[in-house]
Amino acid sequence: MISGLRKDVEKLEIAVRECEALIRRGYRREIILKKIRKYGYDGKEIFEIARCRIKAREKFSIHNLYFDEYGLRYSTPELIGQYRAERIRGYTIADISCGVGMQAIFFSFTNPSVLGVDIDERRIQYARLNARAYNAKNIEFIVGDCFSPDIMEKAKKYDIIFSDPARKESEKERKLETLIPSPLKILEKYGEREYIFDLPPQISREKLPQDWEKEYISLNRRIKRLTAYTGNLRIWDRCAVSLPSKDRVCGYEDDDFTLENELSNYVYLVDESIYYASLLGVLERRTGIKYLQTGKRRTLATSSSLVESGFLKPYRVIYEDKNLDSIISCLRKHDVGKVTLVMAVEPGKYWKIRRAIEEKLKGKRKMVLFKINDIFVAGENVT
């Protein structure tokens, strides 16, 4: 673990940036470790930080952040952290499993005081550096076990307890009991108060307390987070939020929706958060769409006229046919050279099938090729 971070941040930053530049230039790991040995830090740790920075560029607008591999994988993306901070304003918040500190940092911009706690000293070091990078002022990070008496005494002074527990990566079925720390144990130890839990979106809703609000958040229409709000923070039973559009659909009622067999003028890829939140019917009533198929992997809808919604990615139907050769002939007439496949294919065969189709195309345009039931549908992006 890196030592003396507060004393020589500039030197540390130079080491990480040189390492990152060497990675980008294609140097082998062994050579990079030799080149950065001159800085006196643990070369393996510097290499990990630099590699994570390269991976993190799509999640965060600030570059000089610090992550380990696990910390980056489960860190709250910037847009989601900002959205939550916009919803939760004016409280004091104790994040009792803060990791490298990203959500705590975003909370600090809309709330007067934030505490970040983690049992891993390395991640708390990174959290302090990340707060420095974001110029977050009203935030304190400490190392400790969130169930130790001294940490509990300190955290209980805050209005809200927030927790983004660690996941066992090998676990097939997510459960509250196996999260670390378990939200159930947090409730037991910290008692009656306001809580916010960041939970795996794959966890069965039936396994969650009925009096929690379940907010499913997507980023670019892919499900990313499930946030549970308790007590007075709860507003709805369940919500779906689409980022970056910030469109929001909420409801209490049963999720009755229409499955349509007939394709119309437009086909839509539906935001995954709508399916996970069981709000397909609410979105149908709001927009007038009808569903062609639903599922965790893919939900498709259709309409006769164009519907604009942050939950819908629209495509104009150009041609439909059961025969793939007829579809390919149509694509050639429309000067198509590239196709994105939106259909169920066997694992590992996506690119083989796509290349086989594109070899028969010579154009410059790009379209999407759906397969809905047994019909191929060529769609043109209209956004």
N, C-alpha and C positions, 0 to 999 in steps of 0.2 A: 504494500500500500504506500502511496506517495506520502512523504512527510514534509512538513514545513510549507504547506500550501499557502497559508496566509502571508508568509514572509517573502516569498519570491514568486508571485503569480506571473509576473512578466517573463521570467526565465522559463517557467513551466509552459507558458503559452507558446513561446518560441520553439520549444522542443516538440510540442504536439503539432504545430503547424509545419515544421520541417518533416516530421514523420508522415503527416497527411500528404504533403507534396510528393514525397518519395513513393507512397502507395499509389497515388494517381499516375505517376510516371512509370509504374509497372515493376518497380524493384521487388525482388524476393524478400520475404520476411526476415530471413537470416541476415541479409545484407543491411536491411534497414535497422535491425537491432544493433549491429556493429556501428553504424553511422551515428546513431543517437546516443551511444554509450557515453559520449563526451559530456552530456548534460548532468550525469550523475543520478538519474532517476531509474526506476524499474522499467527497463525497455519494453517488457511485455505489456505492462499497464499503459504506457504511453501509446504503444501500437494499438491496443484495444480502444482507447479513447479516440485516436485519430480515425480508426476504421468506423467507429460508431458515428463520428461527425459526418462522414461521407454518406452513411445510410440515413442520417437524421435530416438531411437537407429538405426533404419533402414534408416533414412534420413541424418544423420550426423556422421562423423567419430570422432568428439570431443564430449565427454560426458558431461562436466560440463557447459552446456548451460542453458539459462533461457527463459521459455515460459509461457504464459497463454494458455488456451485451444484453443482460437480463433487464437492466434498468431502462435501456432504450426501448426494448420490445414492449414493455408494459407502461412506459411513460405516457401520460395524457397528451395527445396531440394539441398543438397550440390553439387551433380553432375550437376544439371541444373545451379546453380549459378556459378560454375566454368566454364561451357561451355560458358555462356554469357560473363563472364569476359575474356575468351580467344578471343571471337569475338570482344569485345569492349576494345581497348587498347589505352593508351596515351591521354585520355581526362580528363577533370575535370567533375565530375558528381554530380548533386544534386538529391537525391532520396527524393521526397517531400511527400511520404506516406510510410515511411520505416518500420513501424511496429516494430518488435523486431530486425530488422537490418540485416538479413542474406544476402540479395542480395547486400546491400551496402557494407558489409564486403568483399564479394567476389570481387566486383568491385575494392576495395581498393588495391588488390594485383596486378592489372595490369594497374592501372590508378594513376596519381600523387596526386590527391586530391578528396575526396568524402565527401559530406555533406548529413547527414540523418536527416529528419524532420518528426515528427509525432505529432498529436494533443494530443495523450494519453501519459501522463507523465510516467505512469507505464511501458509502452512498451519501451520508450526511456531509462529508467533505465535498463531494460533488454538488450536493444541493446548495451549499454555501457559495460555491463558485458560480453556479447557475443563477442564484439570486443576485450576485454581483453583476453578472452579464446583463440581466434584465433591469438592473438598477432598482431592485425591490428593497424598500426601506423598512417597512413595519412588519418584519418577519424574523423569527428566531428559530434556529435549528439546533436540536440537541440529540445526543445518542442515548438510547435507552429502550427498555422493554415497556411497552404500553400498559402492561399489567403489573408493573412494579409499583409499590406504594407511593414513591416520590413522584413518578411520572403521572400516575393517576391523580394525585393531589393537585398537581400543576394543571393538567389538561381539563379537569373538572371545573376550573374557573372560567373556561371559555363557553360561549353560548352554544356552539355547535361542535359535535364530534364528527369529523370526516375520516373515512377509512377506505383505502384502495388496497385490499388484501392481496397477498401473493397467491399465485396459483401453482398447483403441482402440474407441471407440463405434461406428464405422462398420464394424467387422469382422464378417463374416457367420459365420465359423467360428472358435471360440475354440481357441487353441493355446498350449501352454506357451512356445513360442519367441517369440511376439509379445506376451506380457505384459511390463510394464515395472515393475521389473526382472524379467527372465525367471528363474523358479525354477531352470532348468537352469544358467544362468550363476552364480546364487547357490551352487548345489551345487559348481560347478567352483571358484569363488573361495574359498569358506569351508571347503571340505573336509568330512571325515567328522565328523558331530556330529548333534544332535537338531534337527529342523526342524518347523515348522508353517507350512503355506501356506494362505492363503484364496484359493480359486480360483473362477472362474465355474462354477456348477453345470451349465451347458449343455455344458461341455467333454466330449468323448467319453472314457469311462472307459478305453477301449482305448489312448488316447494318454497315460495316466498310468502311472508305474512300478508293477509288480505288487506290490512290497513296501511300498507306501504304504497306510495305512488311509484309506479314502474315507468321510467322514462328511457326509451330506446333511442340512441343517437347514432345517426349514420354520417359518414363523411364521403362525399361524392357517390352517394347512393349505396355504399357498402356499410353494413352494420359494424359499429366499433365499440359502443359502450352501452351499458345498462346502469342507470343511476337510480337508486332507491332513496326516496325522501320519506321521513317519518314525522309524526306529530303535526305541529302547525305548519311545517314546510310542505306537507302533502296538500295538493290542490285537486288532482284528478286520480282516477284509478290507474290509468295508463296513458302514455303519450308517445308519439313518434316525432322526432326532430330531425330535419334534414339540413345538413351543413354542406356548403357555406351559405345556402339560400336563407337559412333560419326559418323555413316553413315549419309549421307545427300543427299536428292533428292530435286531439285528445278525446277521450270518451270514457263512459261508464257502461254503456249498453252492450248487449250481446252483438257479436260481429256477424250480422247477416249480409251476404253479398251475392252478386249474380255471376254465374259462370256462363259465358257466351260461346257458342260453337262457330258463329259466323264472323269472319274477319271483316273489318270495315276499312276506312281510308287511312287510318293511322294506327300504328302499333306502338306500345310504350313498354320500356323497361321500368318496373315499379321499384321504388326505393325499398331496400330490405327492411328498414326500420318499421315500415307499415305492416309487413307480414309478422315480424317478431312481436309487435305490440298488439296483434290481432285487431287492427283497425282498418281492414280492407273495406268493410261496409261503410265506415264513416267517410273514407276517401271517395268511394263510389258515389255516395249521396252528395258530397261536396262538388265533385267534378263532372259527374255524368258518365264516367268511363264504365266499361264492362270488362270483366276478367276473362282471359283466354286460358290461363293456367296459373296456379299458385304453388308456392313451395319455398323452402329455405334457400335453395340454390338459385331459383329464378321465378319471378312473378311477372306475367305479361298481361297487358290490357289493350283494349281497342276503343276507338270512337270514330264517328263519321266526320267530325270537325276537330280542328286542332285545339287541344286543351293545354294551357300553360300552368305548370305547377312545379315547385321544387322537388316534389316526390316522383315526377314523371320525366323520363328521357324519351322524347318523341322521335318517331321515324315515319316518313311518308311511305306508304306501300306502293312500290313500283310494279311489282309483278308477283303472282303466286301460282304455284303449280306443284303437283305431286312428283313430277319428273324433273330430276336435277339437271339433266341435259338441256331441257327447255329453259330452266332458270339461267344456266350458263350462257345460252344463246342470247337471252334478254340482256344479261350483264354486258356482253360484248357490244350490243347495239347501243348501250348507254355509256360506252367508253370507260368501263370499269376495269381496273387492274389489280386492286386489292380488296379483299373481303374479310370482315370480322365475323366469325361464326358464333352465333348465339343459339346453341343447341346442345343436347346431351350427347357427348362422345365418350368413348372408352378412355380411361386414364392413359396419358402418354401419347394419344393419337391425334390430338388437336392439330398440331402443326403438320403432320403428315397429310391429313385431310385437307387442310387449308392450302398447302402447297400444291396438292393435286388439282385443286380447283383453279388456283391462280396461274398455273402453268398454261391453262386454256384461255387466259385473259391477257390482253396486251394494252389496255387503256391506262388512263392517268387518274381516273376517279376512284373513290373508295366508297363501298357500301357495306351494309350489314346483311348477313344471310341468317334468317331465323329458320327453325324447323318447329312448327306448331302442330302437334299431333303428327300426322303423316304428310303435312303440306310444307313445302319450302316457300319462304317469303323473302323477297328482296326488298330491303328498306333503305331509304335515304335519310340521313341525319338532317333535321330541319332546325337545329339550334346553332 
